[in-house]
């Protein structure tokens, strides 16, 4: 279980909160989407969950491990795909995945699965022994995804994962996200692609100006129109 309780973050020299009193729970088997305008606070929440961004207000725990007090135990359970898809470009794809796997203590079988099975799934097997500096944007994104999955994390976190992907890969990733959760994991991702969020997520959290405006369980809201809700909520904010 991922549990966020009263999490707040205010950046230095900024009077306004980038995230304020966020409460959110995501359990095994669930996909939770974060939606909101640019600058709403989605990435701030994600970076706190992954332990990248320090904070003093509230708590974030994963499977009972506190991300602040027990960072090593918590981070070993997390796989993260950042929005800028940063990778070590001097390595080959295979070297990168094996290196990330070693950092997380992945087994030989887990590494083999990543560089063989997952590479085929995401259509990058042909480039595993090519230096990443020669990859296209989409290929860098794919190798980043492989690195995030090599240790089979309990929590898979993706920040704007659909940006820059071709339609075929978007559909593939969307289906994989759903399957990964159905296999007993937790997926947390932010996206401006409302269609993907609507189709894949069990829960969707709408973030506006750092605050959690709503948390909707789509499993209980079959006729919920996320696009209409989003447009109305952002229009209200613009006119406030």
C-alpha positions as CSV (number, residue, x, y, z in Angstrom):
1,X,0.0,0.0,0.0
2,X,1.1,3.5,-0.8
3,X,-0.2,6.0,1.8
4,X,0.2,9.7,1.6
5,X,-1.0,11.6,4.7
6,X,-1.2,15.4,5.0
7,X,1.8,15.8,2.7
8,X,2.7,19.5,2.0
9,X,5.6,21.1,0.3
10,X,6.6,24.7,0.0
11,X,9.7,25.6,-2.0
12,X,12.3,28.0,-0.7
13,X,11.5,31.7,-1.2
14,X,7.9,30.8,-2.2
15,X,5.0,31.7,0.0
16,X,2.5,29.5,-1.8
17,X,2.4,25.7,-1.3
18,X,3.3,23.5,-4.3
19,X,1.4,20.7,-2.6
20,X,-0.9,21.2,0.4
21,X,-2.2,18.5,2.8
22,X,-2.4,15.8,0.2
23,X,-4.1,12.6,1.4
24,X,-4.1,9.6,-1.0
25,X,-4.1,5.8,-0.7
26,X,-3.3,3.4,-3.5
27,X,-3.4,-0.4,-2.9
28,X,-1.9,-3.4,-4.7
29,X,-3.8,-4.0,-7.9
30,X,-4.6,-0.3,-8.4
31,X,-3.6,2.3,-11.0
32,X,-3.9,5.8,-9.7
33,X,-3.7,8.7,-12.1
34,X,-2.7,12.3,-11.2
35,X,-4.2,14.9,-13.5
36,X,-4.1,18.7,-13.5
37,X,-2.7,21.7,-15.4
38,X,0.9,22.4,-15.8
39,X,2.3,23.6,-12.5
40,X,-0.5,22.1,-10.5
41,X,1.8,20.1,-8.3
42,X,1.7,16.6,-9.8
43,X,5.4,16.3,-10.3
44,X,6.0,17.7,-6.8
45,X,3.9,14.8,-5.4
46,X,5.7,12.2,-7.5
47,X,9.1,13.4,-6.6
48,X,8.2,13.3,-2.9
49,X,6.8,9.7,-3.3
50,X,10.1,8.6,-5.0
51,X,12.2,10.2,-2.3
52,X,13.8,12.7,-4.7
53,X,12.3,15.8,-3.0
54,X,12.7,16.3,0.7
55,X,9.8,17.5,2.8
56,X,8.9,18.3,6.4
57,X,5.1,18.2,6.5
58,X,3.1,15.0,6.4
59,X,4.2,11.4,5.8
60,X,4.5,9.0,2.9
61,X,4.8,5.3,3.4
62,X,5.1,2.3,1.1
63,X,4.3,-1.1,2.4
64,X,4.8,0.4,5.9
65,X,8.2,1.9,5.1
66,X,8.5,5.7,5.7
67,X,10.1,7.3,2.7
68,X,11.9,9.8,5.0
69,X,12.8,7.7,7.9
70,X,13.4,4.4,6.0
71,X,14.4,5.6,2.6
72,X,16.5,2.6,1.5
73,X,13.8,0.1,2.3
74,X,11.1,2.2,0.6
75,X,13.1,3.1,-2.5
76,X,13.9,-0.5,-3.2
77,X,10.2,-1.0,-3.8
78,X,9.9,1.8,-6.3
79,X,10.5,1.9,-10.1
80,X,10.5,5.5,-11.5
81,X,10.2,6.9,-15.0
82,X,10.9,10.6,-14.9
83,X,9.4,13.1,-17.3
84,X,12.7,13.9,-18.9
85,X,13.7,10.3,-19.3
86,X,17.3,10.9,-18.1
87,X,19.6,7.9,-18.8
88,X,23.4,7.3,-18.9
89,X,24.0,7.9,-22.6
90,X,27.6,6.5,-22.6
91,X,26.2,3.0,-21.8
92,X,24.5,0.6,-24.1
93,X,20.9,-0.2,-23.4
94,X,21.9,-3.6,-22.0
95,X,24.6,-2.1,-19.8
96,X,22.2,0.5,-18.5
97,X,19.5,-2.0,-17.6
98,X,22.0,-4.3,-15.9
99,X,23.5,-1.4,-14.0
100,X,20.1,-0.1,-12.7
101,X,19.2,-3.7,-11.8
102,X,22.5,-4.0,-9.7
103,X,21.7,-0.8,-7.9
104,X,18.3,-2.2,-6.8
105,X,19.7,-5.7,-6.1
106,X,17.8,-7.4,-8.9
107,X,18.5,-11.1,-9.4
108,X,20.1,-12.5,-12.5
109,X,16.7,-13.8,-13.6
110,X,15.1,-10.4,-13.2
111,X,17.9,-8.8,-15.3
112,X,17.6,-11.5,-17.9
113,X,13.8,-11.0,-18.1
114,X,14.3,-7.2,-18.6
115,X,16.9,-7.5,-21.4
116,X,15.1,-10.3,-23.1
117,X,11.4,-10.4,-22.5
118,X,10.6,-6.7,-21.7
119,X,13.0,-5.5,-24.5
120,X,10.9,-7.5,-27.0
121,X,7.6,-6.3,-25.5
122,X,8.7,-2.7,-25.9
123,X,10.3,-3.2,-29.3
124,X,13.8,-2.2,-28.3
125,X,15.6,-5.6,-28.4
126,X,17.4,-4.7,-31.6
127,X,19.1,-1.7,-29.9
128,X,20.3,-3.2,-26.6
129,X,23.9,-3.3,-27.6
130,X,23.9,0.2,-29.1
131,X,25.1,3.2,-27.1
132,X,22.2,5.1,-25.7
133,X,23.6,8.4,-27.1
134,X,22.5,7.1,-30.5
135,X,18.9,6.4,-29.4
136,X,15.9,8.5,-30.5
137,X,13.8,10.2,-27.9
138,X,11.3,7.4,-28.0
139,X,14.0,4.7,-27.6
140,X,15.5,6.5,-24.6
141,X,12.0,6.5,-23.1
142,X,11.7,2.8,-23.6
143,X,15.1,2.0,-22.1
144,X,14.2,4.1,-19.1
145,X,11.0,2.1,-18.7
146,X,13.0,-1.2,-18.8
147,X,15.4,0.2,-16.2
148,X,12.5,1.1,-13.9
149,X,11.0,-2.4,-14.2
150,X,14.2,-4.5,-13.9
151,X,13.8,-5.2,-10.2
152,X,10.0,-5.8,-10.5
153,X,9.1,-2.9,-8.1
154,X,6.0,-3.0,-5.9
155,X,5.3,0.7,-6.9
156,X,5.8,1.8,-10.5
157,X,5.8,5.6,-10.8
158,X,5.6,7.3,-14.2
159,X,5.7,11.1,-14.8
160,X,4.0,12.0,-18.1
161,X,5.0,8.7,-19.7
162,X,3.1,9.2,-22.9
163,X,4.9,12.3,-24.1
164,X,6.9,11.7,-27.2
165,X,5.7,8.2,-27.9
166,X,4.1,7.0,-31.1
167,X,0.5,5.8,-31.0
168,X,1.4,2.2,-31.1
169,X,3.8,2.5,-28.2
170,X,1.3,4.5,-26.3
171,X,-1.3,1.8,-26.6
172,X,1.3,-0.9,-25.7
173,X,2.4,1.1,-22.5
174,X,-1.2,1.7,-21.6
175,X,-2.0,-2.0,-21.7
176,X,1.2,-2.9,-19.8
177,X,0.4,-0.4,-17.0
178,X,-3.0,-2.1,-16.6
179,X,-1.5,-5.6,-16.6
180,X,1.3,-4.6,-14.1
181,X,-1.3,-3.5,-11.6
182,X,-3.5,-6.6,-12.3
183,X,-0.5,-8.7,-11.4
184,X,-0.6,-7.3,-7.8
185,X,1.5,-4.1,-8.1
186,X,0.7,-0.4,-7.6
187,X,1.0,2.1,-10.5
188,X,1.0,5.9,-9.9
189,X,1.3,8.1,-12.9
190,X,0.7,11.7,-14.0
191,X,-0.6,12.5,-17.5
192,X,-2.3,15.1,-19.6
193,X,-3.7,12.3,-21.8
194,X,-7.2,12.1,-20.3
195,X,-8.2,9.3,-22.5
196,X,-5.4,7.0,-21.2
197,X,-6.3,8.0,-17.6
198,X,-9.9,7.2,-18.1
199,X,-9.2,3.8,-19.7
200,X,-6.5,2.6,-17.4
201,X,-7.0,4.0,-13.9
202,X,-8.9,2.7,-11.0
203,X,-8.6,6.1,-9.2
204,X,-8.0,9.6,-10.5
205,X,-6.8,12.4,-8.4
206,X,-7.4,15.9,-9.7
207,X,-4.7,18.4,-8.5
208,X,-5.2,22.1,-8.7
209,X,-2.8,24.8,-7.4
210,X,-1.2,22.2,-5.1
211,X,-4.4,20.9,-3.6
212,X,-6.3,17.6,-4.1
213,X,-9.6,18.8,-5.4
214,X,-11.1,15.3,-5.9
215,X,-10.2,11.6,-5.8
216,X,-12.6,9.6,-7.9
217,X,-12.9,5.8,-7.9
218,X,-13.6,5.1,-11.6
219,X,-14.7,1.6,-10.7
220,X,-17.7,3.0,-9.0
221,X,-18.3,5.8,-11.5
222,X,-18.8,4.0,-14.8
223,X,-20.4,7.1,-16.4
224,X,-17.8,9.6,-15.1
225,X,-16.7,11.9,-17.9
226,X,-13.1,12.9,-16.9
227,X,-12.7,15.3,-19.8
228,X,-15.8,17.2,-19.0
229,X,-14.9,17.3,-15.3
230,X,-11.4,18.5,-16.1
231,X,-12.6,21.3,-18.4
232,X,-15.1,22.5,-15.8
233,X,-12.6,22.4,-12.9
234,X,-9.9,24.3,-14.9
235,X,-12.5,26.8,-16.1
236,X,-13.6,27.5,-12.5
237,X,-10.0,28.0,-11.5
238,X,-9.3,30.4,-14.4
239,X,-12.4,32.5,-13.5
240,X,-11.7,32.5,-9.8
